[in-house]
Amino acid sequence: MAWQELTDRFLGLIIHVVNHSANSRNIQITAESRDDLVAEVFLSWIEKDFAVLRRFRGQSSLATYLTVVARRVIIRRLSQLRLPLHSSQALGAVHAEESRPSSFTPEDLEELHTSLQFLSDSEATAVRMFHLEGKSYLDIGHQIGMPENSVGPMLSRARTKIRNRSSSESNK
C-alpha cells in the first residue's frame, strides 16, 4: 500500500521531469518512450532493496530529492541513446531513427563543422566526440581532461551557443 501511495503521489512530478529533461535537450520523445523513462525511474527507486529511498537523509524535501534522482536516471538514459542533434535544425529535435551519425547529410556535416569553429577547443571536441563519434561522457571526460559529470553541462552550453548563433544568423 505504501508503494502505491508513493508512486501515485510522485507520478506527475516524474512525468514532468522526463518531459522537461527531454525538451531541454531538444529531444522529442513518444508517449511510449516517456512511459519507459518513468518506469526506469521507479525501478531505480526499488533497486537493491530500495537503496535510493533509504539514502534519503531529509536535507531537502522528498520531492526535491526524488526529482534529482529522477533527472540523473533520465539524463543517463538519454545520453546512452547517443542521439545526435541535426545541425540543419539548429541542433534541434530528432527522432530515434535518425540516431546514427550516418544520418547526417554532407550539408549537415559542413554546417556542423562550421558551427564548431565558434566554440572553444574543448567544447568542439566534446560535441564532435558525442554527436559524431557516439562517445560516452566518460570517454569525453578522459579525452579533454575533465570530470565525467562536467561533460553534460559543457555539451548543453555548446549546443546553446550553436543554437543562438544559428538563430541570430537566420534573423539577418
Backbone as CSV, one residue per row, in Angstrom:
resi,resn,N_x,N_y,N_z,CA_x,CA_y,CA_z,C_x,C_y,C_z
1,MET,0.819,-1.195,0.000,0.000,0.000,0.000,0.868,1.267,0.000
2,ALA,1.956,1.259,0.756,2.814,2.446,0.827,3.461,2.744,-0.524
3,TRP,3.864,1.681,-1.256,4.470,1.876,-2.570,3.468,2.516,-3.523
4,GLN,2.235,2.054,-3.515,1.193,2.611,-4.379,0.978,4.090,-4.063
5,GLU,0.957,4.440,-2.790,0.781,5.839,-2.386,1.963,6.694,-2.849
6,LEU,3.174,6.153,-2.713,4.364,6.883,-3.137,4.343,7.123,-4.639
7,THR,4.062,6.084,-5.419,4.042,6.250,-6.872,2.909,7.166,-7.309
8,ASP,1.750,7.046,-6.693,0.635,7.939,-7.029,0.987,9.388,-6.723
9,ARG,1.636,9.599,-5.597,1.989,10.956,-5.167,2.987,11.625,-6.108
10,PHE,3.973,10.854,-6.615,5.055,11.446,-7.377,5.015,11.167,-8.881
11,LEU,4.007,10.465,-9.361,3.917,10.149,-10.779,3.918,11.403,-11.650
12,GLY,3.085,12.361,-11.319,3.020,13.604,-12.101,4.349,14.338,-12.125
13,LEU,5.028,14.373,-10.997,6.326,15.030,-10.911,7.347,14.346,-11.812
14,ILE,7.367,13.021,-11.790,8.339,12.281,-12.596,8.042,12.464,-14.080
15,ILE,6.777,12.457,-14.454,6.414,12.713,-15.855,6.903,14.097,-16.272
16,HIS,6.722,15.075,-15.394,7.199,16.429,-15.694,8.722,16.445,-15.866
17,VAL,9.441,15.754,-14.998,10.904,15.717,-15.085,11.346,15.063,-16.397
18,VAL,10.674,13.993,-16.799,11.002,13.338,-18.067,10.786,14.310,-19.220
19,ASN,9.607,14.922,-19.270,9.297,15.849,-20.365,10.267,17.030,-20.388
20,HIS,10.543,17.599,-19.215,11.444,18.748,-19.143,12.866,18.364,-19.548
21,SER,13.342,17.220,-19.082,14.701,16.784,-19.420,14.851,16.565,-20.919
22,ALA,13.872,15.939,-21.527,13.918,15.713,-22.981,13.822,17.035,-23.731
23,ASN,12.885,17.892,-23.334,12.720,19.183,-24.014,13.954,20.060,-23.887
24,SER,14.579,20.064,-22.722,15.753,20.919,-22.529,16.945,20.438,-23.347
25,ARG,16.899,19.181,-23.781,17.950,18.634,-24.641,17.488,18.539,-26.089
26,ASN,16.346,19.159,-26.375,15.779,19.177,-27.730,15.601,17.778,-28.300
27,ILE,15.091,16.887,-27.480,14.826,15.523,-27.899,13.323,15.297,-27.822
28,GLN,12.740,14.930,-28.937,11.318,14.603,-28.956,11.174,13.146,-28.566
29,ILE,10.300,12.888,-27.601,10.068,11.510,-27.186,8.600,11.176,-27.385
30,THR,8.354,9.922,-27.652,6.981,9.458,-27.816,6.388,9.196,-26.434
31,ALA,5.088,8.994,-26.395,4.424,8.669,-25.132,4.978,7.357,-24.569
32,GLU,5.263,6.420,-25.461,5.821,5.137,-25.015,7.214,5.319,-24.417
33,SER,8.028,6.146,-25.045,9.368,6.411,-24.516,9.283,7.110,-23.165
34,ARG,8.353,8.051,-23.055,8.158,8.739,-21.779,7.779,7.741,-20.695
35,ASP,6.843,6.847,-21.014,6.419,5.845,-20.039,7.576,4.924,-19.661
36,ASP,8.412,4.572,-20.623,9.583,3.731,-20.339,10.544,4.440,-19.398
37,LEU,10.763,5.738,-19.638,11.667,6.501,-18.774,11.099,6.619,-17.361
38,VAL,9.794,6.849,-17.252,9.156,6.916,-15.927,9.330,5.580,-15.209
39,ALA,9.115,4.491,-15.939,9.285,3.165,-15.339,10.726,2.945,-14.871
40,GLU,11.699,3.405,-15.670,13.104,3.271,-15.272,13.386,4.040,-13.986
41,VAL,12.771,5.207,-13.843,12.950,5.986,-12.613,12.410,5.202,-11.427
42,PHE,11.184,4.692,-11.547,10.603,3.929,-10.448,11.429,2.681,-10.146
43,LEU,11.928,2.022,-11.183,12.783,0.852,-10.955,14.054,1.230,-10.209
44,SER,14.595,2.412,-10.518,15.814,2.842,-9.821,15.551,3.030,-8.330
45,TRP,14.322,3.377,-7.993,13.978,3.559,-6.582,13.940,2.244,-5.818
46,ILE,13.557,1.162,-6.501,13.401,-0.110,-5.784,14.620,-1.027,-5.917
47,GLU,15.562,-0.659,-6.795,16.763,-1.485,-6.947,17.501,-1.609,-5.630
48,LYS,18.118,-2.733,-5.456,18.931,-3.016,-4.261,18.144,-2.737,-2.984
49,ASP,16.922,-3.286,-2.967,16.070,-3.198,-1.780,15.818,-1.747,-1.348
50,PHE,15.406,-0.917,-2.316,15.028,0.481,-2.069,16.195,1.338,-1.567
51,ALA,17.394,1.068,-2.075,18.593,1.773,-1.603,18.469,3.290,-1.782
52,VAL,17.905,3.732,-2.900,17.775,5.178,-3.147,16.905,5.811,-2.079
53,LEU,15.816,5.169,-1.763,14.911,5.730,-0.752,15.529,5.683,0.645
54,ARG,16.303,4.641,0.911,16.955,4.548,2.218,18.060,5.585,2.386
55,ARG,18.629,6.070,1.268,19.693,7.087,1.356,19.150,8.488,1.632
56,PHE,17.847,8.671,1.543,17.264,9.989,1.790,17.515,10.375,3.245
57,ARG,18.127,11.529,3.445,18.508,11.987,4.789,17.707,13.191,5.276
58,GLY,16.758,13.645,4.496,15.916,14.752,4.938,16.575,16.116,4.847
59,GLN,17.665,16.225,4.096,18.340,17.513,3.950,17.631,18.405,2.945
60,SER,16.642,17.846,2.260,15.777,18.583,1.348,14.404,17.931,1.445
61,SER,13.456,18.445,0.698,12.152,17.780,0.675,12.302,16.466,-0.084
62,LEU,11.408,15.539,0.174,11.437,14.268,-0.531,11.221,14.492,-2.025
63,ALA,10.363,15.425,-2.371,10.106,15.721,-3.782,11.373,16.211,-4.477
64,THR,12.120,17.075,-3.824,13.367,17.580,-4.400,14.364,16.450,-4.574
65,TYR,14.511,15.634,-3.570,15.438,14.507,-3.627,15.071,13.567,-4.770
66,LEU,13.799,13.204,-4.866,13.361,12.279,-5.912,13.473,12.902,-7.299
67,THR,13.307,14.219,-7.387,13.488,14.906,-8.665,14.932,14.799,-9.133
68,VAL,15.874,15.012,-8.231,17.297,14.913,-8.576,17.637,13.489,-9.005
69,VAL,17.156,12.515,-8.257,17.394,11.117,-8.615,16.799,10.826,-9.992
70,ALA,15.570,11.253,-10.214,14.900,11.006,-11.490,15.652,11.652,-12.643
71,ARG,16.066,12.900,-12.465,16.775,13.599,-13.536,18.071,12.874,-13.892
72,ARG,18.779,12.377,-12.901,20.025,11.644,-13.177,19.753,10.374,-13.963
73,VAL,18.722,9.639,-13.589,18.366,8.410,-14.310,17.995,8.742,-15.748
74,ILE,17.180,9.760,-15.926,16.689,10.134,-17.255,17.829,10.622,-18.140
75,ILE,18.653,11.489,-17.621,19.762,12.029,-18.414,20.732,10.918,-18.784
76,ARG,20.998,10.030,-17.849,21.892,8.903,-18.150,21.303,8.072,-19.294
77,ARG,20.009,7.816,-19.231,19.363,7.003,-20.279,19.348,7.735,-21.618
78,LEU,19.034,9.019,-21.595,19.022,9.786,-22.842,20.421,9.860,-23.448
79,SER,21.441,9.987,-22.609,22.807,10.050,-23.141,23.252,8.691,-23.665
80,GLN,22.721,7.597,-23.099,23.052,6.262,-23.603,22.497,6.065,-25.001
81,LEU,21.409,6.762,-25.315,20.840,6.653,-26.652,21.741,7.305,-27.676
82,ARG,22.593,8.230,-27.185,23.555,8.931,-28.044,22.887,9.515,-29.272
83,LEU,21.856,10.279,-29.048,21.127,10.874,-30.159,21.885,12.068,-30.698
84,PRO,22.339,12.021,-31.940,22.985,13.199,-32.497,21.930,14.241,-32.807
85,LEU,22.296,15.488,-32.694,21.360,16.563,-32.980,21.646,17.108,-34.358
86,HIS,20.624,17.207,-35.165,20.776,17.653,-36.540,21.182,19.111,-36.598
87,SER,22.296,19.386,-37.194,22.795,20.738,-37.333,21.837,21.600,-38.138
88,SER,21.211,21.045,-39.168,20.321,21.830,-40.011,19.081,22.273,-39.265
89,GLN,18.815,21.666,-38.135,17.695,22.065,-37.301,18.203,22.875,-36.118
90,ALA,19.311,23.548,-36.294,19.966,24.306,-35.230,20.158,23.416,-34.012
91,LEU,20.607,22.203,-34.283,20.764,21.193,-33.242,19.459,21.028,-32.482
92,GLY,18.357,20.943,-33.217,17.030,20.795,-32.633,16.645,19.352,-32.450
93,ALA,15.362,19.117,-32.334,14.835,17.804,-32.009,15.050,16.811,-33.147
94,VAL,15.287,15.558,-32.770,15.448,14.493,-33.746,14.590,13.314,-33.329
95,HIS,14.449,12.372,-34.222,13.701,11.156,-33.935,14.673,10.008,-33.802
96,ALA,14.244,8.935,-33.184,15.124,7.803,-32.902,15.732,7.219,-34.159
97,GLU,14.978,7.219,-35.273,15.537,6.632,-36.486,16.682,7.454,-37.053
98,GLU,16.873,8.668,-36.561,17.982,9.492,-37.006,19.135,9.455,-36.010
99,SER,19.171,8.453,-35.160,20.113,8.446,-34.050,21.512,7.984,-34.422
100,ARG,21.769,7.674,-35.652,23.099,7.241,-36.057,23.835,8.400,-36.729
101,PRO,25.136,8.539,-36.488,25.882,9.593,-37.162,25.731,9.547,-38.677
102,SER,25.473,8.385,-39.263,25.347,8.296,-40.712,24.120,9.033,-41.233
103,SER,23.213,9.471,-40.349,22.012,10.168,-40.795,22.322,11.611,-41.183
104,PHE,23.516,12.067,-40.913,23.892,13.418,-41.293,24.137,13.472,-42.795
105,THR,23.561,14.475,-43.431,23.849,14.689,-44.847,25.170,15.435,-44.942
106,PRO,25.812,15.452,-46.106,27.056,16.218,-46.246,26.854,17.696,-45.899
107,GLU,25.681,18.242,-46.236,25.404,19.649,-45.912,25.306,19.858,-44.403
108,ASP,24.669,18.902,-43.715,24.564,18.981,-42.260,25.951,18.953,-41.618
109,LEU,26.789,18.042,-42.103,28.137,17.927,-41.554,28.941,19.198,-41.789
110,GLU,28.804,19.762,-42.980,29.514,21.007,-43.280,29.048,22.122,-42.355
111,GLU,27.737,22.214,-42.158,27.196,23.245,-41.268,27.639,23.028,-39.826
112,LEU,27.655,21.764,-39.392,28.099,21.463,-38.040,29.567,21.821,-37.860
113,HIS,30.404,21.450,-38.805,31.834,21.768,-38.701,32.056,23.284,-38.702
114,THR,31.269,24.012,-39.462,31.355,25.475,-39.442,30.975,26.007,-38.071
115,SER,29.908,25.447,-37.486,29.461,25.881,-36.160,30.503,25.575,-35.092
116,LEU,31.209,24.460,-35.234,32.208,24.073,-34.235,33.351,25.077,-34.156
117,GLN,33.589,25.819,-35.236,34.672,26.800,-35.242,34.432,27.927,-34.238
118,PHE,33.188,28.122,-33.838,32.858,29.216,-32.932,32.797,28.772,-31.480
119,LEU,33.202,27.542,-31.219,33.263,27.009,-29.863,34.713,26.937,-29.413
120,SER,34.912,26.836,-28.113,36.267,26.615,-27.613,36.725,25.234,-28.072
121,ASP,38.024,24.999,-28.007,38.561,23.710,-28.455,37.937,22.547,-27.695
122,SER,37.815,22.682,-26.369,37.262,21.570,-25.586,35.781,21.367,-25.889
123,GLU,35.025,22.448,-26.092,33.607,22.310,-26.438,33.450,21.639,-27.797
124,ALA,34.226,22.073,-28.770,34.140,21.495,-30.108,34.507,20.013,-30.080
125,THR,35.543,19.675,-29.328,35.948,18.276,-29.208,34.839,17.450,-28.572
126,ALA,34.235,17.979,-27.508,33.156,17.261,-26.821,31.958,17.054,-27.742
127,VAL,31.555,18.084,-28.469,30.413,17.969,-29.395,30.718,16.950,-30.481
128,ARG,31.897,17.041,-31.041,32.293,16.114,-32.111,32.298,14.672,-31.597
129,MET,32.905,14.451,-30.424,33.005,13.100,-29.886,31.632,12.522,-29.546
130,PHE,30.761,13.346,-28.964,29.465,12.842,-28.528,28.510,12.635,-29.694
131,HIS,28.364,13.650,-30.536,27.341,13.607,-31.569,27.788,12.930,-32.862
132,LEU,29.056,12.969,-33.164,29.512,12.358,-34.410,30.148,10.988,-34.193
133,GLU,30.853,10.831,-33.075,31.549,9.577,-32.823,30.806,8.665,-31.851
134,GLY,29.771,9.208,-31.184,28.993,8.398,-30.256,29.730,8.022,-28.990
135,LYS,30.697,8.833,-28.571,31.476,8.535,-27.368,30.665,8.841,-26.106
136,SER,30.988,8.168,-25.027,30.308,8.369,-23.743,30.893,9.583,-23.028
137,TYR,30.171,10.067,-22.023,30.660,11.177,-21.211,31.997,10.808,-20.565
138,LEU,32.130,9.563,-20.139,33.372,9.117,-19.520,34.539,9.233,-20.496
139,ASP,34.340,8.739,-21.728,35.395,8.821,-22.749,35.742,10.271,-23.067
140,ILE,34.723,11.097,-23.185,34.963,12.514,-23.500,35.718,13.188,-22.366
141,GLY,35.302,12.908,-21.136,35.977,13.492,-19.976,37.447,13.129,-19.930
142,HIS,37.756,11.858,-20.193,39.162,11.429,-20.222,39.926,12.155,-21.326
143,GLN,39.312,12.281,-22.483,39.982,12.894,-23.636,40.303,14.366,-23.394
144,ILE,39.360,15.100,-22.820,39.587,16.543,-22.667,40.006,16.928,-21.257
145,GLY,40.163,15.932,-20.374,40.693,16.192,-19.043,39.722,16.888,-18.102
146,MET,38.508,16.406,-18.062,37.543,16.975,-17.130,36.706,15.855,-16.528
147,PRO,36.081,16.099,-15.377,35.256,15.059,-14.764,34.067,14.694,-15.655
148,GLU,33.683,13.430,-15.600,32.557,12.941,-16.394,31.299,13.770,-16.122
149,ASN,31.078,14.174,-14.879,29.885,14.947,-14.504,29.857,16.328,-15.144
150,SER,30.973,16.824,-15.612,31.032,18.156,-16.211,30.805,18.139,-17.712
151,VAL,30.837,16.963,-18.316,30.703,16.868,-19.771,29.302,17.267,-20.225
152,GLY,28.275,16.761,-19.556,26.892,17.077,-19.936,26.612,18.571,-19.937
153,PRO,26.928,19.275,-18.835,26.717,20.718,-18.835,27.510,21.446,-19.922
154,MET,28.732,20.961,-20.200,29.521,21.588,-21.262,28.839,21.400,-22.610
155,LEU,28.356,20.187,-22.881,27.654,19.930,-24.139,26.402,20.791,-24.251
156,SER,25.701,20.940,-23.165,24.490,21.767,-23.166,24.817,23.217,-23.496
157,ARG,25.880,23.745,-22.873,26.291,25.129,-23.166,26.732,25.271,-24.616
158,ALA,27.445,24.279,-25.125,27.912,24.336,-26.518,26.732,24.316,-27.480
159,ARG,25.752,23.460,-27.223,24.570,23.413,-28.089,23.810,24.728,-28.037
160,THR,23.734,25.329,-26.865,23.064,26.626,-26.736,23.788,27.688,-27.555
161,LYS,25.109,27.685,-27.493,25.884,28.636,-28.294,25.614,28.449,-29.782
162,ILE,25.575,27.184,-30.216,25.337,26.899,-31.632,23.932,27.338,-32.030
163,ARG,22.948,27.020,-31.189,21.562,27.424,-31.489,21.443,28.940,-31.550
164,ASN,22.041,29.629,-30.571,21.974,31.093,-30.545,22.632,31.697,-31.777
165,ARG,23.762,31.149,-32.164,24.458,31.642,-33.349,23.625,31.380,-34.597
166,SER,23.051,30.187,-34.678,22.242,29.822,-35.828,20.997,30.702,-35.938
167,SER,20.343,30.954,-34.795,19.135,31.775,-34.840,19.472,33.234,-35.129
168,SER,20.615,33.721,-34.666,20.981,35.109,-34.972,21.342,35.268,-36.457
169,GLU,21.928,34.213,-37.050,22.233,34.269,-38.479,20.966,34.193,-39.326
170,SER,19.984,33.414,-38.875,18.750,33.293,-39.662,17.890,34.541,-39.544
171,ASN,18.131,35.380,-38.532,17.377,36.632,-38.368,17.962,37.763,-39.209
172,LYS,19.117,37.511,-39.802,19.772,38.562,-40.606,19.143,38.668,-41.954
